[in-house]
């Protein structure tokens, strides 16, 4: 069983919520806690707590984290539907724990050195601050599996943005984490934005048919997000991190050097991945097992 700390900006793109639902339905995953990052972190924590309750794991601790980028240089972008369809303004019992997410992250890692995998499916601000506060955690983290960046090595490299959101939202945090020495896997958008990670109306129909509180909520969140997202944007990127945490055959990787651009006017948040055996700092995703991914997700959610 993989002991996981999920660091997420849940509530905007729906893939964070789908990743949490998938983790809750995967016996290989033991959720040690959830930390929220970026923007309204308390609302994000309430969303996570609601899904945990619906998924039968209400006692998993949820901690609200850092709301602004590391250097406070970038405007926070909120889609506006966060919380819609899942938590009411006056709904009680969903508050995060009193401990700040950075402190919770440090305590969790140091209490079980070498055992905690961090699934980072949002901007890397919480982890960057934790590494600044307690540099010793770099040697105590089992691994970081990060959904972010673009390697531009897959066959769809021209179909994805030059800059991926989780890096672009806080480039300095990403630069710090990539150079911290933590064991890191980068699952870039050129691998996670594939037709095989894209949910369709048929998938939604199957999820609705289950009729459990968790799947009914998941279906509602998908429908709300799909009001904003065109079909090619309906990929469940973040689920790939959860699947890779317990199934290493799901993604093919290669050890590479990844540099993060923090200064350029047009390239801020750009990730440059290249071969450099002596300075390699990440395992970079090159391909996804597209024949198995969505069916694994659907079998867990609907099973």
C-alpha positions in Angstrom: 0.0 0.0 0.0 1.3 3.5 -1.0 1.1 6.1 1.7 0.1 9.3 0.0 -0.1 13.0 0.9 -2.3 14.7 -1.8 -1.4 18.3 -2.4 -4.1 19.9 -4.5 -5.9 23.0 -5.9 -9.1 21.0 -6.0 -12.3 22.9 -7.0 -11.3 24.5 -10.3 -10.5 22.0 -13.0 -12.5 18.9 -12.2 -9.6 16.5 -12.5 -8.4 17.1 -8.9 -11.8 15.9 -7.7 -11.7 12.9 -10.0 -8.2 12.1 -8.7 -9.4 12.1 -5.1 -12.4 10.0 -6.0 -10.1 7.5 -7.7 -7.8 7.4 -4.7 -10.7 6.8 -2.4 -11.7 3.8 -4.6 -8.2 2.4 -4.9 -7.2 -0.1 -2.2 -3.5 0.4 -3.1 -3.6 4.0 -1.8 -3.6 5.0 1.9 -4.4 8.7 2.2 -2.3 10.2 5.0 -3.8 13.6 4.4 -4.7 16.3 2.0 -3.2 19.8 1.7 -4.8 22.5 -0.4 -2.9 25.2 -2.3 -3.6 28.4 -4.4 -6.4 30.9 -4.1 -9.3 30.1 -1.6 -7.5 27.3 0.1 -10.2 27.0 2.8 -12.9 26.5 0.3 -10.7 23.9 -1.5 -10.3 22.2 1.9 -14.0 22.1 2.4 -14.5 20.5 -1.0 -11.9 17.9 -0.2 -13.5 17.1 3.2 -16.9 16.7 1.5 -15.5 14.2 -1.0 -13.8 12.3 1.8 -17.1 12.1 3.7 -18.9 10.9 0.6 -16.2 8.4 -0.1 -16.3 6.9 3.4 -13.0 8.3 4.7 -14.1 11.4 6.7 -11.2 11.1 9.2 -8.4 11.8 6.7 -7.0 15.2 7.8 -7.3 18.1 5.5 -5.1 21.2 5.9 -5.4 24.5 4.2 -2.1 25.9 2.8 -0.5 28.8 0.9 -2.9 30.9 -1.1 -0.5 33.1 -3.0 2.5 32.3 -5.3 5.9 32.2 -3.6 7.0 35.7 -4.6 3.4 37.2 -4.8 4.2 38.3 -8.4 1.3 36.7 -10.2 -2.4 37.4 -10.1 -4.6 34.6 -8.7 -7.0 33.2 -11.3 -10.2 31.7 -10.1 -12.7 30.1 -12.5 -15.7 31.1 -10.4 -17.5 27.8 -10.0 -15.4 26.5 -7.1 -17.6 24.8 -4.5 -20.7 24.8 -6.8 -22.6 21.6 -6.7 -20.7 20.2 -3.7 -20.6 22.5 -0.6 -23.1 25.1 0.6 -22.0 28.4 2.0 -23.5 27.5 5.4 -22.7 23.8 5.4 -21.0 22.9 8.7 -18.5 20.2 9.7 -16.2 20.7 6.7 -13.5 23.0 8.1 -9.8 22.0 7.8 -7.7 21.1 10.8 -6.1 24.0 12.7 -2.6 23.1 11.6 -1.3 25.0 8.4 -0.7 22.7 5.4 3.0 23.4 5.4 3.4 22.4 9.0 1.2 19.4 8.5 3.3 18.4 5.5 6.5 18.7 7.4 5.2 16.7 10.4 3.8 14.0 8.3 7.0 13.5 6.3 9.4 13.6 9.3 7.2 11.2 11.3 7.6 8.5 8.6 10.9 9.2 6.8 11.1 7.4 3.4 7.5 6.3 3.5 5.4 9.3 2.3 4.7 9.9 -1.4 3.5 13.4 -2.3 1.1 13.6 -5.1 1.4 17.2 -6.2 -1.5 18.0 -8.5 -1.5 21.8 -8.1 1.1 24.5 -8.0 4.1 23.5 -6.0 3.9 26.4 -3.5 3.1 24.3 -0.3 6.0 22.0 -1.0 8.4 24.8 -1.8 7.6 26.6 1.5 7.9 23.3 3.4 11.4 22.8 1.9 12.4 26.3 2.9 11.1 25.9 6.4 12.5 22.4 6.9 15.2 21.5 4.3 15.7 18.1 5.9 12.4 16.8 4.5 14.1 16.6 1.1 15.9 13.5 2.3 12.8 12.1 4.0 10.3 12.3 1.2 9.9 8.9 -0.6 9.0 10.7 -3.8 7.1 13.5 -5.4 4.8 12.7 -8.3 4.0 16.0 -10.0 1.3 16.7 -12.6 2.8 19.7 -14.4 5.2 21.0 -17.0 5.6 20.0 -20.6 8.5 17.9 -21.9 7.6 18.3 -25.6 8.8 14.8 -26.4 5.6 13.0 -27.0 3.8 12.8 -30.4 1.3 15.5 -29.5 3.8 18.1 -28.5 2.4 20.7 -30.9 -1.1 20.3 -29.5 -0.4 21.4 -25.9 0.4 24.8 -24.5 4.0 25.9 -24.3 3.5 26.5 -20.6 1.5 24.3 -18.3 -0.7 25.8 -15.6 0.7 24.2 -12.4 4.2 25.5 -13.2 3.1 28.8 -14.7 1.0 29.6 -11.5 4.2 29.6 -9.4 7.4 29.2 -11.4 9.7 30.1 -8.5 8.1 27.3 -6.4 8.6 24.8 -9.2 12.2 25.9 -9.8 12.9 25.4 -6.1 11.3 22.0 -5.9 13.0 20.7 -9.1 16.4 21.8 -7.7 15.8 20.5 -4.1 17.1 17.0 -4.6 13.8 15.3 -3.8 13.0 12.2 -5.9 10.7 13.7 -8.5 8.6 12.4 -11.4 7.2 15.0 -13.8 4.0 13.9 -15.5 3.8 16.6 -18.2 0.8 17.8 -20.1 2.0 16.2 -23.3 1.5 12.8 -21.7 -1.6 13.6 -19.5 -3.6 15.4 -22.2 -4.3 12.5 -24.5 -7.5 11.2 -26.0 -7.2 8.2 -23.6 -7.5 10.6 -20.6 -10.6 12.4 -21.9 -14.0 11.6 -20.4 -17.0 11.5 -22.7 -20.8 11.6 -22.4 -20.7 7.8 -22.3 -18.3 7.8 -19.3 -20.6 10.3 -17.6 -23.6 8.0 -18.2 -21.8 5.1 -16.7 -20.8 7.1 -13.6 -24.4 8.3 -13.2 -25.7 4.7 -13.3 -23.9 3.7 -10.1 -26.1 5.9 -8.0 -23.8 6.2 -4.9 -23.4 9.6 -3.1 -19.8 9.8 -4.3 -20.5 9.0 -8.0 -23.6 11.3 -8.0 -21.4 14.2 -6.8 -18.6 13.3 -9.2 -21.1 13.3 -12.1 -22.5 16.7 -11.0 -19.0 18.2 -10.8 -18.1 16.9 -14.2 -21.3 18.5 -15.7 -20.6 21.8 -14.0 -17.0 21.9 -15.3 -18.0 20.8 -18.8 -20.1 24.0 -19.0 -16.8 25.8 -19.1 -14.5 23.3 -20.9 -14.6 22.3 -24.5 -14.3 18.6 -25.2 -10.6 18.5 -25.8 -10.1 20.1 -22.3 -12.0 17.3 -20.5 -8.9 15.3 -19.7 -8.5 13.9 -16.1 -4.8 14.7 -15.9 -4.5 14.4 -12.2 -5.8 10.9 -12.1 -2.6 9.8 -13.9 -0.6 10.7 -10.7 -2.7 8.4 -8.5 -2.5 5.6 -11.0 1.2 5.9 -11.4 1.7 5.9 -7.6 0.7 2.2 -7.5 1.2 1.1 -11.1 4.6 1.9 -12.5 3.7 0.3 -15.8 1.1 3.0 -16.5 3.7 5.6 -17.5 7.1 5.2 -19.3 9.6 7.7 -17.9 13.2 8.7 -18.5 15.6 10.4 -16.1 16.3 13.9 -17.4 17.3 17.4 -16.5 14.3 19.8 -16.1 14.9 23.6 -15.8 12.1 26.0 -15.1 12.1 29.5 -16.6 11.3 32.1 -14.0 12.2 35.4 -15.7 11.2 35.5 -19.4 8.5 37.8 -20.5 7.0 35.2 -22.8 8.6 32.0 -21.4 7.9 32.5 -17.6 6.8 29.0 -16.4 8.3 27.2 -19.4 9.9 23.8 -18.6 12.9 22.6 -20.5 13.5 18.9 -20.3 16.7 17.5 -21.8 19.2 14.6 -21.4 22.0 15.4 -18.9 22.9 12.3 -16.9 25.2 14.2 -14.5 22.6 16.9 -13.7 19.4 14.9 -14.0 16.8 16.0 -11.4 13.5 14.2 -12.5 12.0 11.2 -14.1 10.1 12.7 -17.0 7.0 11.0 -18.5 7.3 10.0 -22.1 4.2 7.9 -22.7 1.0 6.6 -21.1 -0.5 3.1 -21.4 -3.5 4.5 -23.2 -5.1 1.1 -23.6 -5.6 0.7 -19.8 -5.9 4.1 -18.3 -9.5 5.1 -18.7 -10.8 1.6 -18.1 -8.9 1.4 -14.8 -10.4 4.7 -13.8 -13.9 3.7 -14.7 -13.6 0.2 -13.1 -12.6 1.8 -9.8 -15.2 4.6 -9.9 -18.1 2.4 -11.0 -17.0 -0.8 -9.3 
